[in-house]
Amino acid sequence: MAQIVYGRLPVLNALEGTRKPTVVYLLKESPDQRIVKRCREVHVRFILAEKAALDRMAGTRKHQGALAEVEDFNYADLQEETEKALRGKAPLVLMLDGLDDPVNFGSALRASAAFGVDFVIVRKDRQVGITPTVVKVSTGATEMVPVVQVTNLATTLDYLKKKGFWSVAAAGGGDTYYDEIDYSYPTVIIIGNEGFGITDKVLKSADFVAKIPMPGRVTSLNAAVATAVFLAACIEQRRKKGLVQA
């Protein structure tokens, strides 16, 4: 079954990703020439359409004059992605515990792509899936970062720990600060739902529980911002130690 991806950058990234579009639709009056060029280079058919038709297909007017039909999203395999990550110099995994907002999820995936996360883990239930909105907000990062869907996050975390990963849970009640953690080792960063946080079993399974200092009047951050803060701290520390290049 086909899924619609919309937005200029998400469509361009889809043309570079694993789910290559079967067809691309562009605004007839002013088709994006970068997308036209890339479609021709990778031999993907494109169709020029009226704005009203694009609005109907996207289900929104915020498509920027570019849509693509891609196959349904295929979640990656946990064992395969784990072994692949461990072959690298500095494995990094993001675990999202129950994000139900597509904007937060898409932004977290975008941050994951920016900071070089090997793969992202999500729950099968009580977690938003890969929707067109998620793809749009992620600017196509869904085509760059493997997403693994699991039944039980705590069990999955135990599996990763046996494989040599250390885990860091982001929580306001943490006993250390996010930038005091040693990220030299294979690392899983865990981010929870904005309202409920990280579930108890996952929190208890984490090796470290860390917080972000917030001396201002706002006492919490949304999940996507917290994700970016933790990932940035990890990569900056690894960069200084020569484990990654920026």
LODREN-145914 format. One record per residue (C-alpha): x, y, z. Coordinates in nm, 3 decimals. Each point is the difference from the previous one (the first is absolute). Layout:
// LODREN-145914
> X:Y:Z;
...
//
This chain:
// LODREN-145914
> 0.000:0.000:0.000;
> 0.139:0.343:-0.094;
> 0.064:0.280:0.248;
> 0.009:0.369:-0.086;
> 0.309:0.204:0.085;
> -0.035:0.375:-0.047;
> 0.226:0.306:0.019;
> 0.295:0.092:-0.224;
> 0.280:-0.121:0.227;
> -0.177:-0.321:0.110;
> -0.064:-0.087:-0.366;
> 0.363:0.070:-0.092;
> 0.118:-0.216:0.289;
> -0.244:-0.274:-0.099;
> 0.166:-0.006:-0.343;
> 0.330:-0.067:0.179;
> -0.138:-0.250:0.252;
> -0.081:-0.368:0.011;
> -0.369:0.052:-0.077;
> 0.046:0.150:-0.344;
> -0.329:0.154:-0.118;
> -0.202:-0.173:-0.270;
> -0.124:0.338:-0.123;
> 0.047:0.366:0.092;
> -0.264:0.272:-0.042;
> 0.107:0.362:-0.046;
> -0.187:0.328:-0.022;
> -0.074:0.061:-0.366;
> 0.046:0.377:0.017;
> 0.348:-0.008:0.158;
> 0.154:-0.347:0.038;
> 0.306:-0.017:0.223;
> 0.289:-0.038:-0.244;
> 0.224:-0.177:0.253;
> -0.261:-0.274:0.033;
> -0.053:-0.016:-0.376;
> 0.375:-0.042:-0.051;
> 0.030:-0.268:0.269;
> -0.301:-0.193:-0.132;
> 0.166:-0.017:-0.339;
> 0.332:-0.108:0.151;
> -0.151:-0.290:0.196;
> -0.262:-0.084:-0.263;
> -0.310:0.079:0.205;
> -0.308:0.116:-0.190;
> -0.138:0.343:0.089;
> -0.339:0.149:-0.080;
> -0.094:0.367:-0.010;
> -0.330:0.065:0.176;
> -0.227:0.286:0.101;
> 0.018:0.129:0.358;
> -0.352:-0.125:0.079;
> 0.103:-0.353:-0.094;
> 0.311:0.020:0.218;
> -0.210:0.130:0.290;
> -0.230:-0.301:-0.028;
> 0.281:-0.254:-0.021;
> 0.195:0.149:0.291;
> -0.306:0.070:0.213;
> 0.153:0.340:0.077;
> 0.099:0.320:-0.175;
> 0.347:-0.011:0.158;
> 0.154:-0.226:-0.263;
> 0.222:0.270:-0.159;
> -0.098:-0.120:-0.344;
> 0.172:-0.338:0.029;
> -0.136:-0.347:0.080;
> 0.135:-0.350:-0.041;
> -0.158:-0.343:0.017;
> 0.220:-0.246:0.190;
> -0.053:-0.349:0.132;
> -0.120:-0.042:0.359;
> 0.275:0.052:0.256;
> 0.197:-0.313:0.089;
> 0.136:-0.011:0.354;
> 0.357:-0.125:0.039;
> 0.115:-0.315:0.182;
> 0.141:0.050:0.351;
> 0.272:-0.265:-0.015;
> 0.115:0.102:-0.346;
> 0.021:0.370:0.090;
> 0.174:-0.075:0.331;
> 0.271:-0.207:-0.165;
> 0.045:0.264:-0.269;
> 0.032:0.278:0.259;
> 0.256:-0.196:0.203;
> 0.225:-0.023:-0.304;
> 0.036:0.379:0.017;
> 0.235:0.203:0.218;
> -0.259:0.168:0.222;
> -0.343:-0.170:-0.003;
> -0.290:0.225:0.095;
> -0.365:-0.101:0.034;
> -0.306:0.208:0.086;
> -0.290:-0.167:0.183;
> -0.333:0.185:0.002;
> -0.241:-0.109:0.271;
> -0.358:0.071:-0.106;
> 0.017:0.317:-0.210;
> -0.354:0.065:-0.120;
> 0.052:0.333:-0.175;
> 0.102:-0.030:-0.368;
> 0.176:0.339:0.009;
> 0.216:-0.106:0.295;
> 0.071:-0.336:-0.160;
> 0.092:0.154:-0.334;
> 0.224:0.258:0.167;
> 0.174:-0.271:0.203;
> 0.067:-0.196:-0.318;
> 0.138:0.313:-0.165;
> 0.236:0.052:0.295;
> 0.101:-0.367:-0.023;
> 0.098:0.042:-0.362;
> 0.190:0.321:0.077;
> 0.200:-0.150:0.287;
> 0.075:-0.335:-0.162;
> -0.218:-0.234:0.206;
> 0.038:-0.357:-0.126;
> -0.364:-0.092:0.053;
> -0.310:0.100:0.197;
> -0.212:-0.234:0.211;
> -0.374:0.053:0.060;
> -0.283:-0.199:0.155;
> -0.264:-0.179:-0.205;
> -0.283:0.136:0.213;
> -0.070:0.345:0.143;
> 0.246:0.153:-0.241;
> -0.074:0.199:-0.314;
> 0.108:-0.178:-0.318;
> 0.171:0.127:-0.314;
> -0.275:0.222:-0.137;
> 0.022:0.259:-0.282;
> 0.019:0.271:0.269;
> 0.293:-0.177:0.168;
> 0.179:-0.029:-0.335;
> -0.065:0.368:-0.078;
> 0.120:0.126:0.339;
> 0.307:-0.224:-0.014;
> 0.080:0.153:-0.343;
> 0.040:-0.352:-0.132;
> 0.219:-0.134:0.282;
> -0.228:-0.305:0.005;
> 0.185:-0.104:-0.316;
> 0.342:0.044:0.164;
> -0.023:-0.143:0.352;
> -0.122:-0.358:0.057;
> -0.295:-0.023:0.240;
> -0.046:-0.321:0.199;
> -0.341:-0.081:0.147;
> -0.009:-0.228:0.306;
> -0.263:-0.141:0.235;
> 0.187:0.054:0.327;
> 0.249:0.284:0.049;
> 0.136:-0.129:0.333;
> 0.078:-0.342:-0.150;
> 0.158:0.169:-0.301;
> 0.214:0.216:0.228;
> 0.121:-0.311:0.186;
> 0.093:-0.154:-0.337;
> 0.203:0.307:-0.095;
> 0.174:0.008:0.337;
> 0.111:-0.359:-0.052;
> 0.142:0.113:-0.333;
> 0.217:0.259:0.176;
> -0.219:0.311:-0.009;
> -0.035:0.241:0.292;
> -0.331:0.178:0.038;
> -0.083:0.355:0.101;
> -0.358:0.095:0.086;
> -0.106:0.364:-0.021;
> -0.209:0.096:0.305;
> -0.047:0.311:0.209;
> 0.065:-0.198:0.316;
> 0.339:-0.123:-0.118;
> 0.290:-0.018:0.243;
> 0.254:0.143:-0.246;
> 0.008:0.249:-0.285;
> -0.016:-0.099:-0.366;
> 0.348:0.140:-0.075;
> 0.166:-0.189:0.288;
> -0.061:-0.342:-0.156;
> 0.286:-0.188:-0.166;
> -0.125:-0.063:-0.354;
> 0.317:-0.176:-0.118;
> -0.169:-0.339:0.006;
> -0.277:-0.134:-0.225;
> -0.293:0.207:0.124;
> -0.380:-0.014:0.007;
> -0.169:0.332:0.077;
> -0.357:-0.040:0.125;
> -0.262:0.274:-0.039;
> -0.350:-0.033:0.143;
> -0.348:0.131:-0.067;
> -0.042:0.371:0.084;
> -0.287:-0.060:0.237;
> 0.090:-0.332:0.164;
> 0.375:-0.016:-0.048;
> 0.185:-0.331:-0.021;
> -0.189:-0.307:0.122;
> 0.115:-0.144:0.334;
> 0.140:-0.327:-0.135;
> 0.211:0.177:-0.260;
> 0.116:0.263:0.249;
> 0.107:-0.268:0.248;
> 0.190:-0.184:-0.274;
> 0.201:0.308:-0.098;
> 0.362:0.025:0.117;
> -0.021:0.376:0.051;
> -0.285:0.246:0.051;
> 0.106:0.350:-0.103;
> -0.164:0.341:-0.002;
> 0.038:0.327:-0.186;
> 0.062:0.305:0.225;
> -0.282:0.250:-0.047;
> 0.041:0.312:0.215;
> -0.268:0.186:-0.194;
> -0.373:0.028:0.061;
> -0.086:-0.293:-0.230;
> 0.066:-0.328:0.178;
> -0.030:-0.250:-0.285;
> 0.088:-0.044:-0.366;
> -0.187:-0.187:-0.270;
> 0.131:-0.340:-0.098;
> 0.156:0.116:-0.326;
> 0.198:0.280:0.166;
> 0.118:-0.233:0.277;
> 0.109:-0.247:-0.267;
> 0.209:0.265:-0.176;
> 0.160:0.116:0.327;
> 0.111:-0.351:0.100;
> 0.118:-0.096:-0.349;
> 0.196:0.323:-0.036;
> 0.174:-0.057:0.335;
> 0.090:-0.356:-0.099;
> 0.140:0.097:-0.339;
> 0.190:0.302:0.135;
> 0.171:-0.215:0.262;
> 0.082:-0.268:-0.256;
> 0.131:0.263:-0.241;
> 0.242:0.133:0.263;
> 0.122:-0.355:0.063;
> 0.050:-0.065:-0.370;
> -0.272:-0.265:-0.018;
> -0.206:0.187:-0.262;
> 0.066:0.274:-0.253;
> -0.233:0.294:-0.044;
//
